[in-house]
């Protein structure tokens, strides 16, 4: 019996790039896909939101003269590319995966609706939500928070490259304090970076707990589903 029946996993585009920093790193995507499949085999229903920063980040486009709104649309398209890549790898590994996009993207993917997503999850498909919220000025963190709430997920899992939430950057400060558990109020009070503020507030207002954890440590998703204390629980 898993600790969380339905989860929403948020991964950045940079995570998919692995050590390459840009583009798609095959071994890294296969690592994540295997973890996701094993979690589903344990009995969890899994939704995924992927960022697009490994291909294009809208805000950075303004540095080269790209209009911010067009840049954000480009970033949304980047998430679709990542979603199709993840879907392909999951299917090659034997899983059933469905990509749902926030705007019409036929023939690449189906248009997202809440009933379609929930039906797919209940039928044993891993659902990948692509295209962000379809609106500029909103990050994929916000899309993850929104989709987690819409599909009635039990938890939002945010995969990172560090253990969890610290009071400062652990890569720069070896004495950074790690939080095993922290409240929404404390995160805001201490001005900690968990997700962007819009996404975080959405989770807070809808009582959507978040676990921030290291996705690169093999087996962490399974440990979380088993009830082990991995990463930082924000609630």
C-alpha atoms as an extended CHARMM CRD file, in Angstrom:
* protein
*
       235  EXT
         1         1  UNK       CA              0.0000000000        0.0000000000        0.0000000000  PROA      1               0.0000000000
         2         2  UNK       CA              1.5280000000        3.3110000000       -1.0800000000  PROA      2               0.0000000000
         3         3  UNK       CA              1.5510000000        6.3240000000        1.1910000000  PROA      3               0.0000000000
         4         4  UNK       CA              0.2760000000        8.5770000000       -1.6020000000  PROA      4               0.0000000000
         5         5  UNK       CA             -2.2120000000        7.1750000000       -4.1000000000  PROA      5               0.0000000000
         6         6  UNK       CA             -2.0050000000        9.9790000000       -6.6680000000  PROA      6               0.0000000000
         7         7  UNK       CA              1.0400000000       12.1800000000       -7.1420000000  PROA      7               0.0000000000
         8         8  UNK       CA              2.0700000000       15.0710000000       -9.3540000000  PROA      8               0.0000000000
         9         9  UNK       CA              5.7790000000       15.0310000000      -10.1480000000  PROA      9               0.0000000000
        10        10  UNK       CA              7.3920000000       18.3070000000      -11.2140000000  PROA      10              0.0000000000
        11        11  UNK       CA             10.7630000000       18.1790000000      -12.9600000000  PROA      11              0.0000000000
        12        12  UNK       CA             12.6630000000       21.0930000000      -14.4440000000  PROA      12              0.0000000000
        13        13  UNK       CA             13.8190000000       21.0360000000      -18.0270000000  PROA      13              0.0000000000
        14        14  UNK       CA             17.3770000000       21.3970000000      -16.7530000000  PROA      14              0.0000000000
        15        15  UNK       CA             16.9610000000       18.1000000000      -14.8870000000  PROA      15              0.0000000000
        16        16  UNK       CA             16.2980000000       16.3480000000      -18.2170000000  PROA      16              0.0000000000
        17        17  UNK       CA             19.5430000000       17.7800000000      -19.5820000000  PROA      17              0.0000000000
        18        18  UNK       CA             21.5100000000       15.9230000000      -16.8970000000  PROA      18              0.0000000000
        19        19  UNK       CA             25.2110000000       16.7600000000      -16.9900000000  PROA      19              0.0000000000
        20        20  UNK       CA             24.8760000000       18.3500000000      -20.4350000000  PROA      20              0.0000000000
        21        21  UNK       CA             22.9850000000       21.4000000000      -19.0470000000  PROA      21              0.0000000000
        22        22  UNK       CA             21.1770000000       21.8600000000      -22.3880000000  PROA      22              0.0000000000
        23        23  UNK       CA             19.0820000000       19.5730000000      -24.5570000000  PROA      23              0.0000000000
        24        24  UNK       CA             18.0630000000       16.0540000000      -23.5810000000  PROA      24              0.0000000000
        25        25  UNK       CA             20.3580000000       13.5520000000      -21.8700000000  PROA      25              0.0000000000
        26        26  UNK       CA             19.2640000000        9.9980000000      -22.7180000000  PROA      26              0.0000000000
        27        27  UNK       CA             20.6120000000        8.2310000000      -19.6220000000  PROA      27              0.0000000000
        28        28  UNK       CA             19.0590000000       10.8060000000      -17.3080000000  PROA      28              0.0000000000
        29        29  UNK       CA             15.6270000000       10.5440000000      -18.9150000000  PROA      29              0.0000000000
        30        30  UNK       CA             15.8050000000        6.7360000000      -18.7480000000  PROA      30              0.0000000000
        31        31  UNK       CA             16.7510000000        6.9890000000      -15.0470000000  PROA      31              0.0000000000
        32        32  UNK       CA             13.7220000000        9.1810000000      -14.3170000000  PROA      32              0.0000000000
        33        33  UNK       CA             11.4080000000        7.0480000000      -16.4580000000  PROA      33              0.0000000000
        34        34  UNK       CA             12.3980000000        3.8520000000      -14.6400000000  PROA      34              0.0000000000
        35        35  UNK       CA             11.7650000000        5.5280000000      -11.2790000000  PROA      35              0.0000000000
        36        36  UNK       CA              8.3430000000        6.6910000000      -12.4610000000  PROA      36              0.0000000000
        37        37  UNK       CA              7.3890000000        3.2630000000      -13.8030000000  PROA      37              0.0000000000
        38        38  UNK       CA              8.4550000000        1.5370000000      -10.5820000000  PROA      38              0.0000000000
        39        39  UNK       CA              6.3690000000        4.0150000000       -8.6030000000  PROA      39              0.0000000000
        40        40  UNK       CA              3.3550000000        3.2660000000      -10.7650000000  PROA      40              0.0000000000
        41        41  UNK       CA              3.8980000000       -0.4690000000      -10.3580000000  PROA      41              0.0000000000
        42        42  UNK       CA              3.6830000000        0.0670000000       -6.6120000000  PROA      42              0.0000000000
        43        43  UNK       CA              0.1390000000        1.3410000000       -7.1320000000  PROA      43              0.0000000000
        44        44  UNK       CA              0.5240000000        5.1070000000       -7.5040000000  PROA      44              0.0000000000
        45        45  UNK       CA             -1.2730000000        7.1470000000      -10.1490000000  PROA      45              0.0000000000
        46        46  UNK       CA              1.2390000000        9.5750000000      -11.6210000000  PROA      46              0.0000000000
        47        47  UNK       CA              0.9520000000       12.9140000000      -13.3460000000  PROA      47              0.0000000000
        48        48  UNK       CA              4.0520000000       14.7810000000      -14.5320000000  PROA      48              0.0000000000
        49        49  UNK       CA              4.8000000000       18.4020000000      -15.3660000000  PROA      49              0.0000000000
        50        50  UNK       CA              8.1080000000       19.1370000000      -17.0760000000  PROA      50              0.0000000000
        51        51  UNK       CA              9.8340000000       22.4800000000      -17.4700000000  PROA      51              0.0000000000
        52        52  UNK       CA             11.4060000000       23.6200000000      -20.7100000000  PROA      52              0.0000000000
        53        53  UNK       CA             14.5270000000       25.4590000000      -19.5860000000  PROA      53              0.0000000000
        54        54  UNK       CA             16.8360000000       22.9090000000      -21.1780000000  PROA      54              0.0000000000
        55        55  UNK       CA             15.5630000000       24.0940000000      -24.5720000000  PROA      55              0.0000000000
        56        56  UNK       CA             14.3300000000       27.6480000000      -24.0900000000  PROA      56              0.0000000000
        57        57  UNK       CA             13.4440000000       29.8570000000      -21.1280000000  PROA      57              0.0000000000
        58        58  UNK       CA             11.0990000000       32.6950000000      -22.0030000000  PROA      58              0.0000000000
        59        59  UNK       CA             12.5210000000       35.3110000000      -19.6600000000  PROA      59              0.0000000000
        60        60  UNK       CA             16.0440000000       34.8700000000      -21.0240000000  PROA      60              0.0000000000
        61        61  UNK       CA             14.7540000000       35.5050000000      -24.5320000000  PROA      61              0.0000000000
        62        62  UNK       CA             14.2970000000       39.1700000000      -23.6810000000  PROA      62              0.0000000000
        63        63  UNK       CA             18.0910000000       39.4310000000      -23.5020000000  PROA      63              0.0000000000
        64        64  UNK       CA             18.3150000000       38.7820000000      -27.2350000000  PROA      64              0.0000000000
        65        65  UNK       CA             15.3790000000       40.9480000000      -28.2350000000  PROA      65              0.0000000000
        66        66  UNK       CA             12.5390000000       38.4250000000      -28.0940000000  PROA      66              0.0000000000
        67        67  UNK       CA              9.2410000000       39.8210000000      -26.8320000000  PROA      67              0.0000000000
        68        68  UNK       CA              8.4960000000       38.4400000000      -23.3470000000  PROA      68              0.0000000000
        69        69  UNK       CA              5.0980000000       37.0390000000      -24.3070000000  PROA      69              0.0000000000
        70        70  UNK       CA              6.4330000000       35.3450000000      -27.4430000000  PROA      70              0.0000000000
        71        71  UNK       CA              9.3480000000       34.0630000000      -25.3770000000  PROA      71              0.0000000000
        72        72  UNK       CA              6.9630000000       32.4840000000      -22.8810000000  PROA      72              0.0000000000
        73        73  UNK       CA              5.0700000000       30.8310000000      -25.7290000000  PROA      73              0.0000000000
        74        74  UNK       CA              8.3740000000       29.4450000000      -26.9880000000  PROA      74              0.0000000000
        75        75  UNK       CA              9.0540000000       28.0940000000      -23.5110000000  PROA      75              0.0000000000
        76        76  UNK       CA              5.6480000000       26.3990000000      -23.4950000000  PROA      76              0.0000000000
        77        77  UNK       CA              6.4890000000       24.7000000000      -26.7970000000  PROA      77              0.0000000000
        78        78  UNK       CA              9.7590000000       23.5300000000      -25.2420000000  PROA      78              0.0000000000
        79        79  UNK       CA              7.7770000000       21.7320000000      -22.5240000000  PROA      79              0.0000000000
        80        80  UNK       CA              5.8520000000       19.8850000000      -25.2440000000  PROA      80              0.0000000000
        81        81  UNK       CA              9.1050000000       18.6580000000      -26.7780000000  PROA      81              0.0000000000
        82        82  UNK       CA             10.2290000000       17.4030000000      -23.3670000000  PROA      82              0.0000000000
        83        83  UNK       CA              6.8570000000       15.7690000000      -22.7480000000  PROA      83              0.0000000000
        84        84  UNK       CA              6.9850000000       13.8820000000      -26.0410000000  PROA      84              0.0000000000
        85        85  UNK       CA             10.5120000000       12.7100000000      -25.2420000000  PROA      85              0.0000000000
        86        86  UNK       CA              9.4550000000       11.4520000000      -21.8080000000  PROA      86              0.0000000000
        87        87  UNK       CA              6.3650000000        9.7790000000      -23.2650000000  PROA      87              0.0000000000
        88        88  UNK       CA              8.4670000000        7.9870000000      -25.8610000000  PROA      88              0.0000000000
        89        89  UNK       CA             10.9580000000        6.6780000000      -23.2870000000  PROA      89              0.0000000000
        90        90  UNK       CA              8.1820000000        5.5580000000      -20.9160000000  PROA      90              0.0000000000
        91        91  UNK       CA              6.4760000000        3.6690000000      -23.7340000000  PROA      91              0.0000000000
        92        92  UNK       CA              9.7160000000        2.0260000000      -24.8510000000  PROA      92              0.0000000000
        93        93  UNK       CA             10.1050000000        0.8000000000      -21.2720000000  PROA      93              0.0000000000
        94        94  UNK       CA              6.6290000000       -0.7560000000      -21.3780000000  PROA      94              0.0000000000
        95        95  UNK       CA              4.4730000000        1.8740000000      -19.7190000000  PROA      95              0.0000000000
        96        96  UNK       CA              1.3440000000        3.5680000000      -21.0540000000  PROA      96              0.0000000000
        97        97  UNK       CA              1.8080000000        7.3280000000      -21.2260000000  PROA      97              0.0000000000
        98        98  UNK       CA             -0.4080000000       10.1510000000      -22.4170000000  PROA      98              0.0000000000
        99        99  UNK       CA              0.5780000000       13.7360000000      -23.2130000000  PROA      99              0.0000000000
       100       100  UNK       CA             -2.1000000000       16.3510000000      -22.5960000000  PROA      100             0.0000000000
       101       101  UNK       CA             -1.4200000000       19.9200000000      -23.6690000000  PROA      101             0.0000000000
       102       102  UNK       CA             -2.9480000000       23.1560000000      -22.4350000000  PROA      102             0.0000000000
       103       103  UNK       CA             -3.6570000000       24.2960000000      -26.0120000000  PROA      103             0.0000000000
       104       104  UNK       CA             -4.6490000000       22.4420000000      -29.1730000000  PROA      104             0.0000000000
       105       105  UNK       CA             -1.5780000000       20.5580000000      -30.4160000000  PROA      105             0.0000000000
       106       106  UNK       CA             -2.9990000000       17.7950000000      -32.6000000000  PROA      106             0.0000000000
       107       107  UNK       CA             -1.6300000000       15.4860000000      -33.9100000000  PROA      107             0.0000000000
       108       108  UNK       CA              1.1700000000       15.6290000000      -31.3230000000  PROA      108             0.0000000000
       109       109  UNK       CA             -1.0170000000       15.3940000000      -28.2300000000  PROA      109             0.0000000000
       110       110  UNK       CA             -4.5580000000       15.6580000000      -26.9160000000  PROA      110             0.0000000000
       111       111  UNK       CA             -6.0230000000       18.8150000000      -25.4130000000  PROA      111             0.0000000000
       112       112  UNK       CA             -6.0760000000       18.8020000000      -21.6080000000  PROA      112             0.0000000000
       113       113  UNK       CA             -9.3520000000       18.5060000000      -19.7660000000  PROA      113             0.0000000000
       114       114  UNK       CA             -9.6560000000       17.5130000000      -16.1340000000  PROA      114             0.0000000000
       115       115  UNK       CA            -12.0300000000       14.5630000000      -16.7990000000  PROA      115             0.0000000000
       116       116  UNK       CA             -9.7230000000       13.2260000000      -19.5350000000  PROA      116             0.0000000000
       117       117  UNK       CA             -6.7150000000       13.4150000000      -17.2400000000  PROA      117             0.0000000000
       118       118  UNK       CA             -8.4190000000       11.7010000000      -14.3090000000  PROA      118             0.0000000000
       119       119  UNK       CA             -9.8490000000        8.9560000000      -16.5280000000  PROA      119             0.0000000000
       120       120  UNK       CA             -6.3970000000        8.2700000000      -17.9570000000  PROA      120             0.0000000000
       121       121  UNK       CA             -4.8360000000        8.1050000000      -14.4840000000  PROA      121             0.0000000000
       122       122  UNK       CA             -7.5290000000        5.6950000000      -13.2950000000  PROA      122             0.0000000000
       123       123  UNK       CA             -6.9400000000        3.5460000000      -16.4070000000  PROA      123             0.0000000000
       124       124  UNK       CA             -3.2570000000        3.1050000000      -15.5790000000  PROA      124             0.0000000000
       125       125  UNK       CA             -1.7190000000        5.7180000000      -17.8590000000  PROA      125             0.0000000000
       126       126  UNK       CA              1.0680000000        8.0450000000      -16.7750000000  PROA      126             0.0000000000
       127       127  UNK       CA             -0.1810000000       11.5050000000      -17.7160000000  PROA      127             0.0000000000
       128       128  UNK       CA              2.2790000000       14.1910000000      -18.8090000000  PROA      128             0.0000000000
       129       129  UNK       CA              0.8800000000       17.7120000000      -18.6980000000  PROA      129             0.0000000000
       130       130  UNK       CA              2.5850000000       19.9440000000      -21.2670000000  PROA      130             0.0000000000
       131       131  UNK       CA              2.3390000000       23.5410000000      -22.4060000000  PROA      131             0.0000000000
       132       132  UNK       CA              2.3450000000       25.1290000000      -18.9770000000  PROA      132             0.0000000000
       133       133  UNK       CA             -0.9000000000       26.9100000000      -18.1100000000  PROA      133             0.0000000000
       134       134  UNK       CA             -1.1140000000       28.1920000000      -21.7370000000  PROA      134             0.0000000000
       135       135  UNK       CA             -0.6840000000       31.7310000000      -20.4010000000  PROA      135             0.0000000000
       136       136  UNK       CA              2.4550000000       33.9080000000      -20.4730000000  PROA      136             0.0000000000
       137       137  UNK       CA              3.9840000000       35.1230000000      -17.1990000000  PROA      137             0.0000000000
       138       138  UNK       CA              3.2130000000       31.8110000000      -15.4680000000  PROA      138             0.0000000000
       139       139  UNK       CA              5.9560000000       29.2710000000      -14.7970000000  PROA      139             0.0000000000
       140       140  UNK       CA              5.7580000000       25.5090000000      -15.0450000000  PROA      140             0.0000000000
       141       141  UNK       CA              5.8260000000       25.5010000000      -11.2330000000  PROA      141             0.0000000000
       142       142  UNK       CA              2.4610000000       27.2590000000      -11.4190000000  PROA      142             0.0000000000
       143       143  UNK       CA              1.2800000000       24.6990000000      -13.9750000000  PROA      143             0.0000000000
       144       144  UNK       CA              2.3530000000       21.8850000000      -11.6450000000  PROA      144             0.0000000000
       145       145  UNK       CA              0.5110000000       23.4120000000       -8.6910000000  PROA      145             0.0000000000
       146       146  UNK       CA             -2.6080000000       23.9680000000      -10.7910000000  PROA      146             0.0000000000
       147       147  UNK       CA             -2.6710000000       20.4590000000      -12.2560000000  PROA      147             0.0000000000
       148       148  UNK       CA             -1.9600000000       18.8500000000       -8.8660000000  PROA      148             0.0000000000
       149       149  UNK       CA             -4.9860000000       20.6150000000       -7.4100000000  PROA      149             0.0000000000
       150       150  UNK       CA             -7.1970000000       19.9000000000      -10.4240000000  PROA      150             0.0000000000
       151       151  UNK       CA             -6.5180000000       16.1530000000      -10.4430000000  PROA      151             0.0000000000
       152       152  UNK       CA             -6.8790000000       15.9100000000       -6.6490000000  PROA      152             0.0000000000
       153       153  UNK       CA             -3.3120000000       14.7320000000       -6.1480000000  PROA      153             0.0000000000
       154       154  UNK       CA             -2.3390000000       13.6910000000       -2.6380000000  PROA      154             0.0000000000
       155       155  UNK       CA              1.0720000000       15.3520000000       -2.9050000000  PROA      155             0.0000000000
       156       156  UNK       CA              3.1520000000       17.4880000000       -5.2460000000  PROA      156             0.0000000000
       157       157  UNK       CA              6.6800000000       16.1210000000       -5.5880000000  PROA      157             0.0000000000
       158       158  UNK       CA              9.2420000000       18.6540000000       -6.7600000000  PROA      158             0.0000000000
       159       159  UNK       CA             12.3950000000       16.9410000000       -7.9580000000  PROA      159             0.0000000000
       160       160  UNK       CA             15.6060000000       18.9440000000       -7.6250000000  PROA      160             0.0000000000
       161       161  UNK       CA             19.3520000000       18.3360000000       -7.5270000000  PROA      161             0.0000000000
       162       162  UNK       CA             19.6540000000       18.9520000000       -3.7660000000  PROA      162             0.0000000000
       163       163  UNK       CA             18.3630000000       17.0870000000       -0.7180000000  PROA      163             0.0000000000
       164       164  UNK       CA             15.4540000000       19.4400000000       -0.1060000000  PROA      164             0.0000000000
       165       165  UNK       CA             14.8420000000       22.8970000000        1.3480000000  PROA      165             0.0000000000
       166       166  UNK       CA             17.6610000000       24.7610000000        3.0800000000  PROA      166             0.0000000000
       167       167  UNK       CA             17.9030000000       28.2000000000        4.6710000000  PROA      167             0.0000000000
       168       168  UNK       CA             20.5130000000       29.1260000000        2.0400000000  PROA      168             0.0000000000
       169       169  UNK       CA             22.1040000000       27.6050000000       -1.0340000000  PROA      169             0.0000000000
       170       170  UNK       CA             23.8390000000       24.3970000000        0.1580000000  PROA      170             0.0000000000
       171       171  UNK       CA             26.1190000000       24.4780000000       -2.8820000000  PROA      171             0.0000000000
       172       172  UNK       CA             27.4880000000       27.8430000000       -1.7970000000  PROA      172             0.0000000000
       173       173  UNK       CA             27.1460000000       27.5270000000        1.9650000000  PROA      173             0.0000000000
       174       174  UNK       CA             28.3480000000       24.2420000000        3.5260000000  PROA      174             0.0000000000
       175       175  UNK       CA             26.6950000000       25.2810000000        6.8000000000  PROA      175             0.0000000000
       176       176  UNK       CA             23.2450000000       25.7330000000        5.2430000000  PROA      176             0.0000000000
       177       177  UNK       CA             20.4860000000       24.4150000000        7.5180000000  PROA      177             0.0000000000
       178       178  UNK       CA             18.3250000000       21.6300000000        6.0920000000  PROA      178             0.0000000000
       179       179  UNK       CA             14.6120000000       21.5030000000        6.9040000000  PROA      179             0.0000000000
       180       180  UNK       CA             13.0680000000       18.0510000000        7.1770000000  PROA      180             0.0000000000
       181       181  UNK       CA              9.6290000000       19.6220000000        7.5690000000  PROA      181             0.0000000000
       182       182  UNK       CA              8.4260000000       23.2120000000        7.3210000000  PROA      182             0.0000000000
       183       183  UNK       CA              5.1280000000       25.0770000000        7.1350000000  PROA      183             0.0000000000
       184       184  UNK       CA              3.9300000000       27.2460000000        4.2730000000  PROA      184             0.0000000000
       185       185  UNK       CA              3.9840000000       30.2160000000        6.6480000000  PROA      185             0.0000000000
       186       186  UNK       CA              7.6020000000       29.6020000000        7.6440000000  PROA      186             0.0000000000
       187       187  UNK       CA              8.7090000000       29.3460000000        4.0080000000  PROA      187             0.0000000000
       188       188  UNK       CA              7.1840000000       32.7400000000        3.2510000000  PROA      188             0.0000000000
       189       189  UNK       CA              8.4610000000       34.2550000000        6.5030000000  PROA      189             0.0000000000
       190       190  UNK       CA             12.0190000000       33.0480000000        5.8460000000  PROA      190             0.0000000000
       191       191  UNK       CA             11.7690000000       33.9260000000        2.1340000000  PROA      191             0.0000000000
       192       192  UNK       CA             12.9100000000       30.4510000000        1.0940000000  PROA      192             0.0000000000
       193       193  UNK       CA             12.8860000000       29.3930000000       -2.5330000000  PROA      193             0.0000000000
       194       194  UNK       CA             10.6500000000       26.3440000000       -2.8300000000  PROA      194             0.0000000000
       195       195  UNK       CA              8.6500000000       27.2580000000       -5.9230000000  PROA      195             0.0000000000
       196       196  UNK       CA              7.7810000000       30.5680000000       -7.4840000000  PROA      196             0.0000000000
       197       197  UNK       CA              5.4580000000       32.6050000000       -5.2710000000  PROA      197             0.0000000000
       198       198  UNK       CA              2.3690000000       32.1920000000       -7.4690000000  PROA      198             0.0000000000
       199       199  UNK       CA              2.6930000000       28.4010000000       -7.4640000000  PROA      199             0.0000000000
       200       200  UNK       CA              3.5150000000       28.2780000000       -3.7820000000  PROA      200             0.0000000000
       201       201  UNK       CA              0.5490000000       30.4590000000       -2.8130000000  PROA      201             0.0000000000
       202       202  UNK       CA             -1.7490000000       28.2830000000       -4.9220000000  PROA      202             0.0000000000
       203       203  UNK       CA             -0.5770000000       25.2030000000       -2.9960000000  PROA      203             0.0000000000
       204       204  UNK       CA             -0.9280000000       26.9770000000        0.3280000000  PROA      204             0.0000000000
       205       205  UNK       CA             -4.4680000000       28.1850000000       -0.3490000000  PROA      205             0.0000000000
       206       206  UNK       CA             -5.5880000000       24.7290000000       -1.5020000000  PROA      206             0.0000000000
       207       207  UNK       CA             -3.7610000000       22.7050000000        1.1700000000  PROA      207             0.0000000000
       208       208  UNK       CA             -1.5990000000       20.9140000000       -1.3970000000  PROA      208             0.0000000000
       209       209  UNK       CA              1.4570000000       19.5370000000        0.4430000000  PROA      209             0.0000000000
       210       210  UNK       CA              4.8130000000       19.6240000000       -1.3260000000  PROA      210             0.0000000000
       211       211  UNK       CA              7.8380000000       17.3820000000       -0.9510000000  PROA      211             0.0000000000
       212       212  UNK       CA             11.0670000000       18.8330000000       -2.3160000000  PROA      212             0.0000000000
       213       213  UNK       CA             13.6200000000       16.0560000000       -2.8830000000  PROA      213             0.0000000000
       214       214  UNK       CA             16.6710000000       14.9870000000       -4.8720000000  PROA      214             0.0000000000
       215       215  UNK       CA             15.3930000000       13.2890000000       -8.0200000000  PROA      215             0.0000000000
       216       216  UNK       CA             18.9060000000       12.1710000000       -8.9870000000  PROA      216             0.0000000000
       217       217  UNK       CA             19.1900000000        9.7920000000       -6.0070000000  PROA      217             0.0000000000
       218       218  UNK       CA             17.8980000000        6.4720000000       -7.2600000000  PROA      218             0.0000000000
       219       219  UNK       CA             14.8940000000        5.1190000000       -5.3890000000  PROA      219             0.0000000000
       220       220  UNK       CA             13.7960000000        8.3650000000       -3.7330000000  PROA      220             0.0000000000
       221       221  UNK       CA             10.3160000000        8.3710000000       -5.2810000000  PROA      221             0.0000000000
       222       222  UNK       CA              9.7540000000        4.8070000000       -4.1100000000  PROA      222             0.0000000000
       223       223  UNK       CA             10.9570000000        5.7000000000       -0.6170000000  PROA      223             0.0000000000
       224       224  UNK       CA              8.5340000000        8.6130000000       -0.4680000000  PROA      224             0.0000000000
       225       225  UNK       CA              5.6660000000        6.3660000000       -1.5380000000  PROA      225             0.0000000000
       226       226  UNK       CA              6.6830000000        3.9140000000        1.1850000000  PROA      226             0.0000000000
       227       227  UNK       CA              6.3660000000        6.6650000000        3.7760000000  PROA      227             0.0000000000
       228       228  UNK       CA             10.0650000000        7.2330000000        4.3840000000  PROA      228             0.0000000000
       229       229  UNK       CA             11.1580000000       10.7800000000        5.2240000000  PROA      229             0.0000000000
       230       230  UNK       CA             12.9280000000       11.8940000000        2.0800000000  PROA      230             0.0000000000
       231       231  UNK       CA             13.5470000000       15.5400000000        1.2690000000  PROA      231             0.0000000000
       232       232  UNK       CA             11.5300000000       18.3490000000        2.8370000000  PROA      232             0.0000000000
       233       233  UNK       CA              7.7910000000       18.2120000000        3.5100000000  PROA      233             0.0000000000
       234       234  UNK       CA              6.0960000000       21.5890000000        3.1400000000  PROA      234             0.0000000000
       235       235  UNK       CA              2.5550000000       21.6950000000        4.4860000000  PROA      235             0.0000000000
